Amino acid sequence: MQIYEKIKLIAKNKKITIDAIEKEANLGRGSLSKWNTVSPSVGNLLKVAKILGCSLDDLIQDEEAENQSIIPA
């Protein structure tokens, strides 16, 4: 699952809109949806994690697993 999809899922479960997250994190409108193709900064990821009440690991956990699976042992 990509970062934006993970954010949408957590936000939906906590009844927080993507618009509200972008406003509170001082991100431009539509910024989060671009995170599927553009890597966000750690600072912006931390802002979103704080707003959602989750850890940074919760947002990137699946991304790391995918990346590690392509690295040869």
C-alpha positions, 0 to 999 in steps of 0.5 A: 500500500502506498503512503497516500493510500495508507493516509486515506485509510487512517484518516477515514478510520479517524473521520478526518478529511484529507483537506483538513490534514493538508490545511493543518499541516500547511500543505498545498491542496492536493499535496498528499495525493502526489505522495504516491509518485513523489517522496514527501519530506520527513518533516511533512510525514511527521506533521501528518503522522502527528495530525493522524495520531499515529507513528511515522512507521504506521505511514511508511511500514508497507513502503519499507517492506516493499523496498526491502523485498527487492534488495538482495540478501 
